[in-house]
């Protein structure tokens, strides 16, 4: 079986001592592709270096994470936009809103999100959305910006059935990760009614490792654990989950071999 990790920060310093062993482990475990969301100007070089090392297996996105959006954020956006003009990227991401750390920056975040959604429309790229503690606000934003040129994924989906329905009706995918294995993660009440047609798999490495690795460093080789949990909750076979979520990832990123 082949899997895709649609969201992994494998360029993180937390992998600095064993990144190549970790990537090899992931490939050996059936993860055929890894998509890397950008954070801000400081993460670009290390992300692109990994893509160069693993051509056709590791793919870079370009965008500015909402936690890097603060006063003076225009310079971060300028750098990201310059990169979009230089070469091809898999998506605009990771972008969005975050009310977990600082609620006072939401207007900056909304402005930056809107600008980056325009880039997505211009370049014909999907958006990869971060919405920690701000999912309803972010769905509202996407609904206001949505046209036939805007599509993507709500990364690290942890919402309820109604939120899932709104997202799927927009034509967006739900990114399902390690939270699906958590006892109080809440997805056990949502995924049984969804099937896998609107899902893609992700780890968000090095964060949010699935049980039994919870609290430790996450890595793409744990994708089959997440797939197994999706299989249990949806009643689909593991092979069906692998096939459907890989096909969805292909569609999301318009990947052509």
N, C-alpha and C positions, 0 to 999 in steps of 0.2 A: 504493500500500500504506500502511496505517496501523499504527502501533506505539504501545505504551505503555511509558513508563519508570516502573517500579514502585518505584524507590528512587533519589532524587536530592536532595542537600542544596544546592539552587540558591539558598538564602538565605545561603549561606556568604559570609564576607567576601572570599573569593577571586573572587567574582563582582561585587563592589561597584561596580566601574567600568564594567561593560558588561552587567549582568544582563538588560536588556531586549533588547539586540541578541542575546544568547545564547539567550534564550527564543524570539525571533522565528526565529532560525536553526533551532531545534529543531522548531518547528511547521512551518516550510517544508520540513524534511527528512522529514516524515511522522509525527512523534511527536505524537499527538493529545492525550495526557494525560500529566501528570507528577505522581507521588505523592511527597510530601515527608515523610520521617521526622523527628520531633523529636529533639533531643539532650537538652536540659534547660531550666530556666526561662529561661536567657539567650537561647535561640534562638526562643522562641515568637513574640515580636512581629514579628521580621523574616520568619518563615515565614508568619504570618497575613496580613502586608501583601502578600506576593506572591500569596497565594490571592485576596485582595480585588482585586488588579490583574488577575488572569486567572481570573475565575469560570468554572467548568465545564471548565477546562483544567488548573489546578494545585490539588491537593488536599492538605490537611494531615492528618497523624497526630498522636496525642498519646501520649507515653510518656517514660521517662527511660532514656537510653543507659547500658549497664553501666559505661562508663568515667566516668560521672558519679555512680556509686553508690559512696559511701565513708561513713565515719563521719558520722552526722547526715543520712543520705540521706532520712530520713522527711519532712523539709521539702520536698525536691524532689518526692517522691511526693504530698504534700499539694497542692502547686501544680498538678501534672498532674491530679489527681483533681478539683480544683475546676473546671478547664477542661472536663473531660469532662461535668460537670454543667451547663455553660453553653451548649453548642452541639454540633453534630454533627461528628464526625471520621471519616476514612476507615478508620482502624485504630488499634490500640494499638501504638505503635512509635516509635522502634526500641528494643527491649528484648532482654535476653539475658544472656550471660556473655562474659567476655574474660580469658583467661589470658596474653595477650601482654605487657601492661605490668606487671601487679602481681598475683601469684598469691595474695597474702594477703587479698584482698577478696572471695574467691569466696563465702563464706558470706553476706555482705551482698548480693551479686549474686543468689544463689539465692533469698534471701528477697524481694528486690524483684521478681524475675521472677515468683515465685509470686503475689505480690499483684497484679501487673499482669495476669497471666493471669486472675485472678478478675474484674478489671474487664472484660476482654474477654468473659467469659461473661455478666456482668451487662448489658453494653451491646449484646451481639450483634455484636461487632466482631472481625475477624481480628487476629492478632498478627504482627508483623514482627520476625523473630528475628536477632540478631547473635550469632555464636558463633565468635569468632576464637581458634584454638588450643584450642577447648573443645567441639568438635562432638559427640563421644560423650556427654560429660557432659550436654550440652543436650538431645540426643535422649532420654536417660534421663529427664531432668526432664519433658519434654513427654509422654513415655509415661506417667509417673506422674500427670500432671494431666489427661490427655486424657479428654474425654467428647464427646458430640455437639455441645456448644456451643463447643468449642475448635478453631479451624482457623487457617491462616495460611501463612506462607512462611518458609523458611530462606534469609535474604538472603545474597548473596555465597557461594553454595555452591561449595566447593572440595574436597569429600570424595570418597571412593571409591564403588565400585558398591554395596557392602554398606550403607554409610551412606545412599546415595540410596534404596535399596530400603526401608530402615526408615522414612525420612521420607515416602516416597510411600505406604507402607502406613498411615501415620497420617492420610492424606488431606491432607497439606501439600504445598505447591508448593516447587520449587527455584528460587531466584533466580539467574539466570545473567548474568554481566557480563563485564567486560574480561579477567578472568583466563582466560576460554575461548580468548583469542587468544594467550596467552603460551606460549612454546616449552616451558617446563617447568611449565605451569599444572596439568597432570594431567587436565584434563577431556576431552582427546582419547581417554583410555582409558575414560571413563564415558559420555559423551553418545551414542556410536554405538549403544549398547545400550538407550537410553532412549526415543528419539523425542522429540517435543515435548509430549506430552499432559500432563506434569507440570511444565512449565517456564513461568516468566515471565521477561521481560527486564528488566534494570536497568543503570544505569551506576554508581551510588554516587558520582556527581559531588559534589565535584571530584576524587575519588580514583580510582585504578585504571583509568586511561584505556587503551583497547584499542590494540594495535598497529595502525597505525603511529604512534600518538600517545603511546605508553607513556612515562611519566615526566613528561608535561605535564599541564596541567589537563584534567580530564575534563568532558564536558557531554552533555546528553541528545541532541544532534544526532548523537552517535556510536552510538546504538542500532542503526541499520541495519548498522553494521560488525559488531556483536555478533551480530545476526540472521543475517548472511551466514556467520559462523563456525559458528553452530548448524546452518545449512543444510548446510554442508560436512561437518560431523561426523555428522549424522543421516541424510543422504541425502535429506532433504526439500527441496522447492523453497523459495526465499526467500518466495514468496507463501504457501505452506503454513505456514512458520514464523511469518510475520506474523499470519496469520489465527488460528492455534492459540494463540499466546502472548497475543494480544489478547483472545481469548475466555476464556482462563485468567485474565487480569487482571480481566476483567469479573466472573468468578465469585469470584475472591479478594476483591474489594472490593464485590461485590454491586451493581455500578454499573447504574443505570437512567437512560437518556436521557429 
